[in-house]
Amino acid sequence: MRNAQILKLWRDTRGTTLVEFALASPILIMFILAVMQIGMTMQAYSALREVIGSGGRAAMVAYQDKSDGVMTETQVEDMIKTRASAAGHRLRADDLTVDVTITDDNVLLAKKIQIDLDYDVELVIPFWKTSALTLSESRMFYVPQ
């Protein structure tokens, strides 16, 4: 009699879907969060590249057009932070570090505008106690004198 009851329970398939879902759902959720994290990181890196390019071009134009006066390093930094936090890029200004250095290059007879950006990407995976991922982008622009 006991063997018959065990055999009956062994062959019973009710509830297997729930057990399989309970085993597979943590893996599925982690996969979805990982894809979201990769997408957020790629969007932030693309926005960094766009912001540094457009900010550098605007600084070059400002240095070539001297009628409005020459932009200072602080003005270039503020302009880049404003562009980065605009609706098109949606970067958080608090997590963005902008460093602009403007020097004269006497060999090339040009002004060098060095722009360095660092951005901390927020992690969406709450299971690990890790710091934010930092993306860096650096570009040099030359303005003929």
C-alpha positions in Angstrom: 0.0 0.0 0.0 2.8 2.4 0.9 4.6 1.8 -2.4 1.5 2.5 -4.3 1.0 5.9 -2.7 4.6 6.8 -3.3 4.4 5.7 -6.9 1.1 7.7 -7.3 2.8 10.9 -5.9 5.9 10.3 -8.2 3.7 10.2 -11.3 1.6 13.2 -10.3 2.5 16.2 -12.5 0.3 18.8 -10.9 2.4 21.8 -9.8 5.4 21.1 -11.9 5.0 24.4 -13.8 5.1 26.4 -10.6 8.3 24.5 -9.5 10.0 25.1 -12.9 9.0 28.8 -12.8 10.4 29.1 -9.3 13.7 27.6 -10.5 14.0 29.6 -13.7 12.6 33.0 -12.7 15.8 34.2 -10.8 17.9 33.5 -13.8 15.4 35.3 -16.1 15.2 38.3 -13.8 19.1 38.6 -13.6 19.3 38.3 -17.4 16.7 41.1 -17.8 18.6 43.4 -15.3 21.9 42.7 -17.1 20.5 43.7 -20.5 19.1 46.9 -18.9 22.5 47.7 -17.4 24.3 47.2 -20.6 21.7 49.4 -22.4 22.1 52.2 -19.8 25.9 52.0 -20.1 25.8 52.1 -23.9 23.4 55.1 -23.8 25.6 57.0 -21.4 28.8 56.3 -23.4 27.1 57.4 -26.6 25.8 60.6 -24.9 29.4 61.3 -23.5 30.9 61.0 -27.0 28.2 63.3 -28.5 28.5 65.9 -25.7 32.3 66.0 -25.9 32.2 66.4 -29.7 29.5 69.1 -29.7 31.1 71.0 -26.8 34.5 71.0 -28.4 33.1 72.2 -31.7 31.2 75.0 -29.9 34.4 76.0 -28.1 36.4 76.0 -31.3 33.8 78.3 -33.0 33.9 80.6 -30.0 37.7 80.9 -30.2 37.6 81.5 -33.9 34.9 84.2 -33.6 36.5 86.7 -31.3 33.7 89.3 -31.6 31.9 87.9 -28.5 35.1 87.4 -26.6 36.9 84.2 -25.9 35.4 81.5 -23.7 37.1 80.6 -20.5 37.7 77.1 -19.3 34.9 77.5 -16.7 32.5 78.7 -19.4 33.3 75.7 -21.6 32.8 73.3 -18.6 29.4 74.9 -17.8 28.3 74.7 -21.5 29.2 71.0 -21.6 27.4 70.2 -18.4 24.3 72.1 -19.7 24.4 70.1 -23.0 24.9 66.8 -21.1 21.9 67.3 -18.9 19.6 68.5 -21.7 16.7 66.3 -22.8 18.6 64.7 -25.7 21.3 63.2 -23.5 19.7 62.9 -20.1 23.0 62.6 -18.2 22.9 63.6 -14.5 25.1 66.7 -14.0 26.0 65.6 -10.4 27.6 62.4 -11.8 29.5 64.2 -14.6 33.0 65.5 -14.0 34.3 68.0 -16.7 37.9 69.1 -16.9 38.8 71.6 -19.6 42.4 72.8 -20.2 43.2 75.5 -22.8 46.8 76.0 -23.7 48.8 77.6 -26.5 50.8 75.4 -28.8 53.7 77.5 -30.2 54.9 74.7 -32.5 51.6 74.3 -34.3 50.6 77.9 -33.8 47.2 76.8 -32.5 45.3 76.8 -29.2 44.8 73.3 -27.7 41.5 72.6 -26.0 41.7 69.4 -24.0 38.3 68.1 -22.7 38.1 65.2 -20.3 34.8 63.8 -19.1 34.1 61.2 -16.4 30.6 59.9 -15.8 29.4 57.5 -13.1 26.7 55.1 -14.4 24.3 54.0 -11.8 24.0 50.2 -11.4 20.6 48.7 -11.6 21.5 45.2 -10.2 20.8 45.6 -6.5 22.3 42.3 -5.5 26.0 43.3 -5.5 27.5 46.0 -3.2 29.7 47.6 -5.9 30.5 51.2 -6.7 29.2 52.9 -9.8 30.8 52.2 -13.2 32.9 55.2 -14.4 33.0 56.0 -18.1 35.8 58.3 -19.3 36.1 60.1 -22.6 38.9 62.5 -23.6 39.4 64.6 -26.7 41.8 67.3 -28.0 40.7 70.1 -30.2 43.0 72.5 -32.1 42.1 76.1 -33.0 44.4 77.8 -35.5 45.6 81.3 -34.4 
